[in-house]
């Protein structure tokens, strides 16, 4: 069966789309209540406009601990009143995700891989819709494996590509293969790159990011419980990826880019490399260095947010 291309939304439900900014589901308005189960929120149990209506920036990352630390970091950087110890997990009633609100910024964990982040994104985007948020920018900040880049390099994603280096996200829906574009907002990416020059201790590049469905074989690693290829085949694949403009590998960017694009959300992916995959598969960098590397995408995105808020010139 030929795949169905959904690079943009057609004219169906056009009257509905004109009334809202983010969600692309005509069934939502007919629902008496919308329960955002995995976020422990709902339209009847929570006043979502009051809780989240002022949100302008959303930052998502894999680890709950990392996103809590990011919330505390941005609280300090924005010089907000109150104690960082009082920042609470809004999703504390569930063990799936963690969410923290700091002024106009949301910090949310998404777990590992496409299925986990896609569930979170569905409910996050609906939450932004119910809260009547507008002009939101969403960032994925995280870690990755580099291709031809030294550990500690920050990669701003130009295009999120699949394991065959195609800028698309493929999903089977009701037995049909649906393909969506994974283009990200070019202006936001260029703005991030421009601001990175003001942080000289953070080496930063723009390049394509490859999203895989697996950490081991799917990324050409030789150290998993299974390995069905040779060392030579691994390096040939990495060389082809590098020639296709791929600069790093992770496991969430294609669905993140596709969903944000369809839902009219400006989005960017900013990940740091923890190693150069041409030099090995295992991460042996000292713990303290890894912590500093993981803070680099956070520092760049916070610098962007402070610029947008007019807190720095």
KEKE-3310 file (N, C-alpha, C; in steps of 0.2 Angstrom, whole numbers, plus 5000, padded with zeros to 4 digits):
npx = (5004:5003:5011:5004:5005:5007:5012:5007:4992:4976:4962:4951:4940:4942:4936:4936:4950:4953:4949:4957:4974:4984:4980:4975:4962:4946:4937:4939:4932:4919:4919:4915:4923:4941:4953:4969:4978:4991:4998:4992:4981:4967:4952:4941:4945:4955:4960:4965:4968:4971:4982:4991:4991:5000:5011:5025:5036:5042:5051:5058:5064:5073:5075:5068:5075:5084:5076:5070:5081:5084:5073:5075:5087:5083:5074:5083:5090:5081:5078:5068:5055:5055:5059:5069:5068:5055:5049:5037:5033:5021:5015:5015:5006:5007:5018:5024:5028:5037:5033:5037:5033:5040:5038:5035:5039:5039:5045:5048:5048:5051:5054:5061:5064:5053:5039:5037:5039:5030:5017:5018:5019:5006:4997:5003:5002:4988:4985:4991:4982:4970:4973:4973:4985:4997:5008:5019:5035:5044:5056:5067:5078:5093:5104:5116:5123:5138:5143:5157:5160:5167:5166:5154:5150:5137:5123:5112:5098:5095:5088:5077:5080:5076:5082:5086:5091:5081:5071:5058:5044:5038:5023:5011:4994:4978:4981:4986:5001:5007:5015:5025:5031:5047:5053:5060:5058:5066:5070:5071:5081:5092:5093:5096:5109:5116:5115:5123:5136:5138:5141:5155:5162:5154:5155:5146:5136:5126:5116:5110:5100:5099:5086:5083:5075:5081:5094:5105:5108:5101:5108:5120:5128:5141:5141:5129:5117:5113:5120:5121:5129:5145:5161:5166:5154:5147:5155:5154:5141:5140:5149:5141:5130:5136:5140:5128:5124:5122:5124:5123:5115:5100:5085:5072:5069:5062:5048:5045:5048:5039:5026:5026:5027:5015:5006:5008:5017:5031:5047:5063:5077:5090:5104:5117:5133:5139:5149:5160:5155:5162:5174:5170:5158:5154:5150:5162:5166:5171:5160:5158:5161:5152:5140:5143:5143:5129:5123:5125:5116:5105:5110:5111:5098:5092:5098:5093:5080:5080:5085:5073:5064:5069:5078:5091:5103)
npy = (4994:5011:5024:5038:5055:5067:5081:5094:5102:5099:5106:5101:5102:5116:5127:5124:5123:5137:5142:5138:5136:5126:5111:5098:5091:5087:5082:5085:5096:5091:5084:5081:5081:5082:5071:5072:5060:5054:5065:5068:5078:5087:5094:5096:5095:5103:5121:5125:5136:5146:5140:5138:5147:5158:5153:5153:5147:5130:5117:5102:5086:5070:5065:5064:5070:5078:5087:5093:5099:5108:5116:5122:5129:5138:5146:5152:5159:5168:5176:5174:5177:5168:5151:5139:5127:5125:5123:5113:5096:5096:5085:5075:5066:5055:5042:5043:5055:5070:5087:5104:5121:5137:5153:5159:5148:5130:5115:5099:5081:5068:5054:5040:5038:5036:5032:5036:5050:5054:5051:5060:5072:5073:5075:5086:5096:5096:5101:5114:5120:5119:5128:5139:5145:5155:5158:5150:5143:5128:5117:5104:5097:5089:5074:5066:5055:5059:5062:5062:5073:5081:5076:5085:5094:5105:5102:5110:5106:5105:5097:5084:5067:5051:5033:5030:5042:5051:5065:5063:5057:5042:5033:5020:5021:5016:5005:5011:5018:5033:5047:5061:5077:5082:5095:5108:5124:5136:5149:5150:5140:5147:5158:5153:5148:5160:5166:5157:5161:5170:5163:5157:5146:5135:5125:5125:5118:5118:5105:5090:5078:5062:5051:5036:5020:5013:5010:5003:4991:4998:5010:5007:5001:4991:4984:4979:4967:4960:4959:4961:4964:4968:4976:4984:4986:4994:5006:5010:5013:5024:5033:5035:5042:5053:5059:5062:5073:5071:5074:5070:5058:5052:5048:5053:5064:5065:5062:5072:5084:5082:5082:5094:5102:5099:5104:5118:5123:5132:5125:5118:5107:5104:5097:5089:5081:5066:5058:5054:5044:5038:5035:5026:5016:5015:5025:5033:5044:5055:5057:5070:5078:5074:5079:5092:5094:5090:5101:5111:5112:5117:5129:5136:5137:5143:5156:5160:5161:5171:5182:5183:5187:5200:5202:5202:5210)
npz = (5000:4996:5004:5013:5011:5022:5023:5025:5032:5025:5017:5024:5038:5039:5045:5058:5060:5059:5070:5081:5087:5089:5091:5080:5078:5076:5084:5097:5102:5104:5115:5132:5143:5144:5148:5153:5154:5156:5161:5173:5173:5169:5160:5168:5181:5183:5182:5168:5159:5169:5175:5165:5155:5153:5147:5137:5133:5130:5137:5134:5139:5141:5154:5170:5182:5176:5170:5181:5187:5177:5178:5190:5187:5177:5185:5193:5183:5178:5188:5197:5210:5226:5232:5225:5230:5232:5220:5212:5206:5194:5189:5199:5203:5194:5188:5176:5168:5172:5177:5177:5181:5178:5179:5163:5158:5154:5160:5155:5157:5145:5144:5135:5118:5103:5105:5119:5120:5110:5116:5127:5120:5113:5124:5130:5119:5118:5131:5130:5121:5127:5138:5131:5126:5117:5103:5107:5109:5107:5114:5112:5122:5125:5125:5114:5102:5094:5076:5069:5077:5092:5109:5119:5110:5105:5095:5085:5077:5060:5050:5055:5053:5047:5049:5037:5032:5028:5028:5037:5046:5049:5051:5056:5054:5058:5050:5039:5031:5036:5032:5038:5037:5043:5045:5054:5063:5054:5057:5071:5073:5067:5075:5087:5084:5081:5094:5101:5098:5108:5118:5121:5126:5123:5110:5095:5082:5067:5060:5052:5062:5066:5070:5078:5082:5092:5104:5102:5091:5081:5080:5076:5085:5092:5104:5110:5117:5106:5089:5072:5062:5054:5060:5050:5042:5051:5051:5038:5037:5046:5040:5028:5034:5039:5027:5022:5029:5043:5059:5072:5083:5090:5098:5097:5089:5076:5077:5086:5079:5068:5074:5080:5069:5061:5070:5071:5079:5084:5084:5090:5091:5102:5106:5115:5111:5117:5114:5101:5088:5079:5086:5095:5105:5118:5132:5141:5147:5161:5175:5180:5169:5160:5166:5165:5151:5148:5153:5143:5132:5139:5144:5132:5127:5138:5137:5125:5128:5138:5130:5122:5131:5134:5144:5143:5133)
capx = (5000:5007:5011:5000:5010:5004:5017:5003:4985:4972:4956:4945:4939:4945:4933:4938:4957:4954:4947:4962:4980:4988:4977:4972:4958:4940:4933:4940:4926:4913:4921:4913:4929:4947:4957:4976:4979:4998:5000:4988:4978:4960:4949:4936:4948:4960:4959:4971:4970:4974:4988:4997:4989:5005:5017:5028:5042:5041:5057:5057:5070:5071:5076:5064:5079:5087:5071:5069:5087:5083:5068:5078:5092:5080:5071:5088:5092:5076:5078:5061:5055:5053:5064:5069:5066:5048:5046:5034:5031:5014:5013:5017:5001:5008:5025:5026:5032:5037:5032:5038:5032:5044:5036:5032:5043:5037:5050:5044:5052:5047:5056:5066:5061:5047:5033:5036:5039:5024:5012:5018:5017:4999:4994:5005:4999:4981:4985:4992:4976:4964:4975:4973:4991:4998:5015:5023:5041:5045:5063:5069:5085:5095:5110:5116:5130:5140:5146:5163:5161:5170:5161:5153:5148:5130:5120:5106:5095:5093:5082:5077:5080:5076:5088:5088:5093:5075:5068:5051:5042:5033:5018:5005:4988:4973:4983:4989:5007:5007:5022:5024:5038:5051:5056:5060:5058:5073:5072:5073:5088:5097:5093:5100:5116:5118:5116:5128:5142:5139:5143:5161:5164:5150:5155:5140:5135:5119:5117:5105:5100:5096:5082:5082:5071:5085:5100:5110:5109:5098:5112:5126:5133:5144:5141:5123:5116:5113:5124:5120:5133:5152:5164:5166:5148:5146:5158:5152:5135:5142:5151:5135:5126:5140:5140:5121:5124:5120:5130:5122:5110:5096:5079:5065:5068:5058:5041:5045:5048:5033:5020:5026:5025:5008:5002:5009:5022:5038:5051:5070:5080:5096:5107:5125:5136:5143:5155:5161:5153:5168:5179:5168:5151:5152:5151:5167:5168:5170:5153:5158:5162:5145:5135:5144:5140:5122:5121:5127:5110:5101:5112:5110:5091:5090:5101:5088:5074:5082:5085:5067:5061:5072:5082:5098:5103)
capy = (5000:5017:5029:5044:5060:5073:5087:5100:5100:5100:5111:5098:5105:5122:5131:5122:5125:5144:5144:5136:5137:5120:5104:5096:5085:5090:5078:5087:5101:5088:5080:5085:5082:5079:5069:5071:5054:5053:5071:5069:5084:5087:5100:5097:5094:5109:5127:5125:5143:5149:5137:5138:5152:5163:5149:5155:5142:5124:5114:5095:5082:5063:5063:5068:5073:5083:5093:5097:5103:5113:5121:5126:5133:5144:5150:5157:5164:5173:5179:5174:5176:5161:5147:5134:5121:5125:5121:5106:5092:5096:5078:5071:5060:5050:5041:5043:5061:5076:5094:5110:5128:5142:5159:5158:5142:5124:5110:5092:5075:5064:5047:5038:5035:5039:5031:5039:5057:5055:5051:5066:5078:5073:5078:5093:5100:5098:5106:5121:5122:5120:5133:5145:5148:5157:5160:5146:5139:5122:5115:5097:5098:5082:5071:5062:5053:5063:5059:5067:5079:5080:5076:5091:5099:5106:5102:5113:5102:5108:5093:5077:5062:5044:5029:5030:5049:5055:5070:5062:5053:5037:5030:5017:5023:5012:5001:5015:5021:5040:5050:5068:5081:5083:5101:5112:5131:5138:5155:5148:5137:5152:5163:5149:5148:5167:5167:5152:5164:5174:5158:5154:5140:5130:5124:5123:5118:5116:5099:5085:5074:5056:5048:5029:5017:5008:5013:4998:4990:5004:5016:5004:4999:4984:4982:4977:4960:4957:4963:4957:4967:4968:4982:4987:4988:5000:5012:5012:5016:5030:5037:5037:5046:5059:5062:5065:5079:5069:5076:5067:5052:5051:5043:5057:5071:5064:5063:5079:5088:5081:5084:5101:5105:5099:5108:5125:5125:5133:5120:5117:5102:5106:5091:5089:5075:5063:5055:5053:5037:5035:5033:5021:5015:5016:5032:5032:5051:5055:5059:5077:5081:5072:5084:5099:5093:5090:5108:5116:5114:5121:5136:5140:5138:5149:5162:5162:5164:5178:5187:5184:5191:5206:5202:5203:5213)
capz = (5000:4995:5010:5013:5013:5026:5025:5028:5033:5019:5019:5028:5045:5039:5049:5064:5061:5059:5077:5086:5084:5089:5090:5073:5080:5076:5089:5104:5105:5106:5121:5138:5147:5141:5153:5150:5159:5158:5164:5179:5172:5165:5159:5173:5187:5183:5178:5163:5157:5174:5177:5160:5150:5151:5145:5130:5131:5133:5136:5135:5139:5143:5161:5175:5186:5172:5169:5187:5188:5172:5180:5195:5184:5174:5190:5195:5178:5177:5194:5199:5217:5229:5233:5220:5233:5232:5213:5213:5200:5193:5187:5204:5204:5190:5187:5169:5167:5177:5174:5182:5178:5181:5176:5157:5155:5156:5159:5155:5154:5140:5143:5130:5112:5100:5108:5125:5118:5107:5121:5131:5115:5112:5129:5131:5114:5120:5137:5128:5117:5132:5142:5127:5125:5110:5102:5111:5106:5111:5113:5115:5125:5127:5124:5108:5100:5088:5071:5067:5082:5098:5114:5121:5105:5104:5089:5083:5072:5054:5049:5059:5048:5049:5049:5030:5031:5025:5033:5037:5051:5046:5056:5054:5057:5055:5044:5033:5032:5036:5032:5039:5036:5050:5045:5060:5062:5052:5060:5078:5073:5066:5081:5092:5082:5082:5101:5103:5098:5114:5124:5117:5129:5120:5103:5093:5075:5064:5056:5053:5067:5064:5075:5078:5086:5096:5106:5101:5084:5077:5080:5073:5090:5092:5111:5113:5118:5099:5084:5066:5057:5056:5062:5043:5040:5055:5049:5032:5038:5049:5034:5024:5038:5039:5020:5021:5034:5049:5064:5079:5083:5096:5098:5098:5085:5070:5079:5089:5073:5064:5078:5081:5062:5060:5075:5070:5085:5082:5088:5089:5094:5104:5109:5116:5110:5123:5111:5093:5087:5075:5090:5100:5106:5125:5135:5146:5149:5168:5177:5181:5163:5157:5169:5162:5144:5148:5154:5138:5128:5144:5144:5126:5127:5143:5134:5120:5132:5141:5124:5119:5136:5135:5150:5141:5126)
cpx = (5004:5006:5007:5004:5005:5009:5013:4996:4981:4966:4951:4946:4942:4942:4935:4946:4958:4952:4952:4969:4984:4985:4974:4967:4951:4935:4934:4934:4920:4913:4919:4919:4935:4952:4964:4979:4986:5001:4997:4984:4971:4957:4943:4939:4953:4958:4965:4973:4974:4981:4993:4996:4995:5011:5019:5033:5041:5048:5056:5063:5068:5071:5072:5069:5082:5082:5069:5075:5087:5078:5071:5083:5088:5076:5077:5090:5087:5075:5071:5060:5053:5059:5064:5067:5058:5045:5044:5033:5023:5011:5014:5012:5002:5016:5027:5030:5032:5037:5033:5037:5036:5042:5033:5035:5040:5043:5047:5049:5048:5049:5061:5062:5055:5041:5032:5035:5032:5018:5012:5016:5010:4996:4996:5002:4991:4980:4986:4986:4971:4966:4975:4980:4992:5005:5020:5029:5043:5052:5064:5077:5088:5102:5110:5123:5132:5143:5151:5163:5163:5165:5160:5151:5140:5128:5113:5103:5093:5086:5083:5076:5079:5082:5090:5090:5087:5072:5060:5050:5037:5029:5013:4999:4982:4975:4986:4996:5006:5014:5021:5031:5041:5055:5055:5060:5065:5075:5074:5080:5093:5098:5097:5108:5119:5120:5122:5135:5144:5141:5149:5163:5159:5150:5149:5140:5128:5121:5111:5105:5096:5092:5081:5077:5074:5091:5106:5111:5106:5103:5119:5131:5135:5143:5134:5123:5115:5117:5124:5124:5141:5154:5164:5160:5145:5149:5156:5145:5136:5144:5146:5131:5130:5140:5133:5119:5122:5126:5129:5116:5107:5090:5072:5064:5063:5050:5040:5044:5041:5027:5020:5024:5018:5004:5004:5013:5029:5043:5058:5072:5088:5099:5114:5127:5140:5149:5155:5160:5159:5174:5177:5161:5149:5154:5156:5169:5166:5163:5153:5158:5155:5140:5136:5141:5133:5119:5121:5120:5105:5103:5111:5103:5089:5093:5096:5082:5075:5082:5078:5063:5063:5076:5089:5098:5108)
cpy = (5006:5021:5035:5049:5066:5078:5093:5098:5103:5105:5108:5101:5112:5127:5130:5124:5133:5146:5142:5136:5130:5113:5104:5090:5088:5087:5081:5092:5098:5084:5084:5086:5079:5078:5068:5066:5054:5059:5072:5076:5083:5093:5101:5098:5100:5115:5128:5132:5147:5146:5138:5143:5157:5159:5151:5150:5136:5120:5106:5091:5075:5062:5067:5073:5079:5089:5096:5101:5109:5119:5125:5131:5139:5148:5155:5162:5169:5177:5180:5174:5169:5157:5141:5127:5120:5123:5114:5103:5093:5089:5073:5065:5055:5048:5041:5049:5066:5082:5099:5117:5133:5149:5157:5152:5135:5119:5103:5087:5071:5057:5046:5035:5038:5038:5035:5047:5058:5056:5058:5072:5078:5077:5085:5098:5102:5102:5113:5124:5123:5126:5140:5149:5150:5159:5156:5143:5133:5119:5108:5098:5091:5080:5067:5059:5057:5059:5064:5073:5077:5080:5083:5096:5099:5106:5105:5109:5106:5103:5086:5072:5055:5040:5028:5037:5053:5059:5069:5057:5048:5033:5026:5018:5020:5008:5004:5018:5029:5043:5058:5071:5082:5090:5105:5120:5134:5145:5154:5145:5142:5157:5159:5149:5155:5168:5163:5156:5169:5169:5154:5148:5134:5129:5121:5123:5117:5110:5095:5080:5068:5053:5040:5026:5012:5012:5009:4997:4995:5010:5013:5002:4992:4981:4980:4969:4956:4962:4958:4960:4967:4976:4987:4990:4994:5006:5014:5016:5023:5035:5040:5043:5053:5063:5065:5071:5078:5071:5073:5062:5052:5048:5047:5062:5070:5065:5070:5084:5088:5083:5091:5105:5105:5103:5115:5127:5126:5129:5120:5111:5104:5101:5091:5082:5073:5059:5055:5046:5034:5033:5028:5021:5016:5023:5031:5039:5051:5059:5067:5080:5080:5077:5090:5099:5094:5097:5113:5117:5118:5128:5140:5142:5144:5156:5165:5165:5170:5184:5188:5188:5198:5207:5203:5206:5209)
cpz = (5000:5001:5008:5015:5017:5028:5027:5028:5027:5022:5023:5035:5045:5044:5056:5065:5062:5067:5082:5082:5084:5087:5083:5074:5081:5081:5096:5107:5106:5112:5128:5143:5143:5147:5150:5155:5161:5161:5171:5179:5168:5165:5164:5180:5188:5179:5173:5161:5163:5176:5172:5155:5148:5149:5138:5128:5134:5132:5138:5135:5142:5150:5166:5180:5182:5171:5175:5188:5183:5175:5186:5192:5181:5179:5192:5190:5177:5183:5197:5207:5220:5229:5228:5223:5233:5225:5213:5206:5199:5191:5192:5205:5199:5190:5180:5167:5172:5173:5179:5178:5182:5177:5169:5154:5158:5155:5160:5153:5149:5139:5137:5124:5110:5103:5115:5124:5115:5111:5125:5126:5114:5118:5131:5126:5116:5126:5135:5124:5123:5137:5138:5126:5118:5109:5106:5106:5110:5109:5115:5116:5127:5125:5117:5107:5094:5082:5068:5071:5089:5103:5117:5116:5105:5097:5088:5077:5066:5052:5053:5053:5051:5048:5042:5028:5027:5030:5033:5043:5048:5052:5053:5058:5054:5049:5038:5035:5031:5036:5033:5039:5043:5049:5052:5058:5060:5056:5067:5078:5072:5072:5086:5090:5083:5090:5104:5103:5104:5120:5121:5120:5127:5113:5100:5085:5073:5060:5057:5059:5065:5071:5074:5083:5091:5098:5103:5093:5079:5076:5078:5079:5090:5099:5114:5114:5111:5094:5078:5061:5059:5058:5055:5041:5045:5053:5043:5033:5041:5044:5030:5027:5038:5032:5019:5026:5041:5054:5071:5078:5090:5094:5098:5093:5079:5072:5083:5084:5069:5068:5078:5074:5061:5064:5076:5076:5082:5087:5086:5093:5095:5108:5109:5114:5116:5121:5104:5092:5082:5079:5095:5101:5113:5127:5141:5149:5157:5169:5177:5174:5159:5160:5166:5155:5144:5149:5148:5134:5133:5144:5138:5126:5132:5140:5129:5123:5135:5136:5122:5125:5137:5141:5149:5134:5121)
residu = (UNK:UNK:UNK:UNK:UNK:UNK:UNK:UNK:UNK:UNK:UNK:UNK:UNK:UNK:UNK:UNK:UNK:UNK:UNK:UNK:UNK:UNK:UNK:UNK:UNK:UNK:UNK:UNK:UNK:UNK:UNK:UNK:UNK:UNK:UNK:UNK:UNK:UNK:UNK:UNK:UNK:UNK:UNK:UNK:UNK:UNK:UNK:UNK:UNK:UNK:UNK:UNK:UNK:UNK:UNK:UNK:UNK:UNK:UNK:UNK:UNK:UNK:UNK:UNK:UNK:UNK:UNK:UNK:UNK:UNK:UNK:UNK:UNK:UNK:UNK:UNK:UNK:UNK:UNK:UNK:UNK:UNK:UNK:UNK:UNK:UNK:UNK:UNK:UNK:UNK:UNK:UNK:UNK:UNK:UNK:UNK:UNK:UNK:UNK:UNK:UNK:UNK:UNK:UNK:UNK:UNK:UNK:UNK:UNK:UNK:UNK:UNK:UNK:UNK:UNK:UNK:UNK:UNK:UNK:UNK:UNK:UNK:UNK:UNK:UNK:UNK:UNK:UNK:UNK:UNK:UNK:UNK:UNK:UNK:UNK:UNK:UNK:UNK:UNK:UNK:UNK:UNK:UNK:UNK:UNK:UNK:UNK:UNK:UNK:UNK:UNK:UNK:UNK:UNK:UNK:UNK:UNK:UNK:UNK:UNK:UNK:UNK:UNK:UNK:UNK:UNK:UNK:UNK:UNK:UNK:UNK:UNK:UNK:UNK:UNK:UNK:UNK:UNK:UNK:UNK:UNK:UNK:UNK:UNK:UNK:UNK:UNK:UNK:UNK:UNK:UNK:UNK:UNK:UNK:UNK:UNK:UNK:UNK:UNK:UNK:UNK:UNK:UNK:UNK:UNK:UNK:UNK:UNK:UNK:UNK:UNK:UNK:UNK:UNK:UNK:UNK:UNK:UNK:UNK:UNK:UNK:UNK:UNK:UNK:UNK:UNK:UNK:UNK:UNK:UNK:UNK:UNK:UNK:UNK:UNK:UNK:UNK:UNK:UNK:UNK:UNK:UNK:UNK:UNK:UNK:UNK:UNK:UNK:UNK:UNK:UNK:UNK:UNK:UNK:UNK:UNK:UNK:UNK:UNK:UNK:UNK:UNK:UNK:UNK:UNK:UNK:UNK:UNK:UNK:UNK:UNK:UNK:UNK:UNK:UNK:UNK:UNK:UNK:UNK:UNK:UNK:UNK:UNK:UNK:UNK:UNK:UNK:UNK:UNK:UNK:UNK:UNK:UNK:UNK:UNK:UNK:UNK:UNK:UNK:UNK:UNK:UNK:UNK:UNK:UNK:UNK:UNK:UNK:UNK:UNK:UNK:UNK:UNK)
# end
